[in-house]
Amino acid sequence: MKKLLSLLLVGAMSLAVLTGCGKGEEAPAADAPASDAPAAETGAENTSDEEVTLTFLHHMGEQGKQDGLVKLVEAFHEKYPNINVEIEFLSRDDFINQYKQRVSADNAPDLINYRPFETPELIEAGLIEELDASMFPEGIDQNCIKSLSIDGVIYGVPLDVGGYGFYYNINQLEAVGVSPESLNTRSGILDACEKLKAAGYTPLASGYAEQWPENIIIEGLTYTGILPNHPTLFTDLMSGEKSFSDYPEFLEIVDYGQKLVGTYSVIDDKAASQQASDQYAQFGRGDAAMMMQGTWAVSDIRIAQEAAGNTDEFGFTIYPWSDDVNSNYMPANADDSFMISKDSKHKEEALLFAGFCMTEEAGKIWTNASGCISALSGVMPDDADPLMEYFTKTLADHAYFFEMNPGLAGQYYQDFDKVYIEGRVAGISPEEVIENWQAAYDNIRATGG
């Protein structure tokens, strides 16, 4: 690994919400030494007045986050008038392939909205800048930092922290006799879906014309259902040391995921064609009783709710993979994060932007616009959404930071989601999905991808 470059990351979550890595216990600390540096902007000093333009490549579809990016860039440009930041959206489904093509064409974006856990192949290829752990101030949340690290080296800059679980409409649950407290088990979720469906409600909002909302269905169940007890799960599957059939939990996970989407969400042609933005709006309007999504969705949900004049009350709870309450966690991570390209032609300015994003000023801008939980200690929205209390409580009591473990890479990652989704669409059994997963992984090893 190349020598680390400096970047000051500041702050942990407000609340001791992220001190737990699941089960309410403290996660192993990252190996980053703490510094006594104050919470302040850092990065390379910009010693030139030359006009520079950075490119920030992202896949954020939520309106609140897009607004937040614009506001961050405007505030940064006001501080550094000679540095412009161009924001460019790219679909998540083809993001990594497009990034690699740009690098090959000597046109690498300076900043990319991805996390190390999701792109270990970019780290191995030396395409991502290493960040200096010695610049981290005392009190930085180690779960957040470790989840942005690989082999003890930090690569990511966090804007916020969160996870995903079930949003629910309190009024609609009450109408069918379902208590929100019953949603903390798999049986409770499925029972609620059945009662809602029988009463004529749409149980779950649908956004599954896009791949990534369904990715988090199967990935979230795997992260919390298998990974806590088998932290080398993905490396073992990729190497062939283990097979999918070695983990009987996959049968339950696939069956559960298929029911959530195929039985209770994609219930007609209209639902099948909905994007993630439609999913947020469907739930916000009150046209669906629940939604499996991330904490990042709250801003768009509220926009839809206000536009529809919907006065229903919403809640949020854990994403349970089993009927054992003590084994159920919220998949949690340093959510919206970005990395700096090793091939950036403006690395000093990229570090300046990263440093700016770690200031209280930037944290306030981001959390106000996005409605997300800032990664900076003590930074809260001016008017915190009532759902924020649910988010932070769930994170505090049931968080599992899955990105502290090695992840799937390259074609293995793509095929994990692709094979599962193809199986759900085709209506094949969980056993067949598992067989197809194994065949795909055997083929990748045999052909080199």
Stockholm file with secondary structure:
# STOCKHOLM 1.0

chainA/1-449         MKKLLSLLLVGAMSLAVLTGCGKGEEAPAADAPASDAPAAETGAENTSDEEVTLTFLHHMGEQGKQDGLVKLVEAFHEKYPNINVEIEFLSRDDFINQYKQRVSADNAPDLINYRPFETPELIEAGLIEELDASMFPEGIDQNCIKSLSIDGVIYGVPLDVGGYGFYYNINQLEAVGVSPESLNTRSGILDACEKLKAAGYTPLASGYAEQWPENIIIEGLTYTGILPNHPTLFTDLMSGEKSFSDYPEFLEIVDYGQKLVGTYSVIDDKAASQQASDQYAQFGRGDAAMMMQGTWAVSDIRIAQEAAGNTDEFGFTIYPWSDDVNSNYMPANADDSFMISKDSKHKEEALLFAGFCMTEEAGKIWTNASGCISALSGVMPDDADPLMEYFTKTLADHAYFFEMNPGLAGQYYQDFDKVYIEGRVAGISPEEVIENWQAAYDNIRATGG
#=GR chainA/1-449 SS CCCCBCCCCCCCCSSGGGGBSSTTCBCCCCSCCCBCCCSCCCSSCCCCCCCEEEEEEECCCCHHHHHHHHHHHHHHHHHSTTEEEEEEECCGGGHHHHHHHHHHTTCCCSEECCCGGGCHHHHHTTCBCCBCGGGCBTTCCHHHHHTTEETTEECCEESEEEEEEEEEEHHHHHHTTCCGGGGGSHHHHHHHHHHHHHTTCCCBCCCTTSSHHHHHHHHHHHHHHTTTTCTTHHHHHHHTSSCGGGCTHHHHHHHHHHIIIIITTCCSHHHHTCCHHHHHHHHHHTSSSEEEEEGGGHHHHHHHHHHHTCCCCEEEECCCSSSCGGGCCEEEECCSEEEEBTTCTTHHHHHHHHHHHTSHHHHHHHHHHHCCEESSTTCCCTTCCTHHHHHHHHHHHHEEEGGGSCCCCHHHHHHHHHHHHHHHHHTCCHHHHHHHHHHHHHHHHHHTC
#=GC SS_cons         CCCCBCCCCCCCCSSGGGGBSSTTCBCCCCSCCCBCCCSCCCSSCCCCCCCEEEEEEECCCCHHHHHHHHHHHHHHHHHSTTEEEEEEECCGGGHHHHHHHHHHTTCCCSEECCCGGGCHHHHHTTCBCCBCGGGCBTTCCHHHHHTTEETTEECCEESEEEEEEEEEEHHHHHHTTCCGGGGGSHHHHHHHHHHHHHTTCCCBCCCTTSSHHHHHHHHHHHHHHTTTTCTTHHHHHHHTSSCGGGCTHHHHHHHHHHIIIIITTCCSHHHHTCCHHHHHHHHHHTSSSEEEEEGGGHHHHHHHHHHHTCCCCEEEECCCSSSCGGGCCEEEECCSEEEEBTTCTTHHHHHHHHHHHTSHHHHHHHHHHHCCEESSTTCCCTTCCTHHHHHHHHHHHHEEEGGGSCCCCHHHHHHHHHHHHHHHHHTCCHHHHHHHHHHHHHHHHHHTC
//
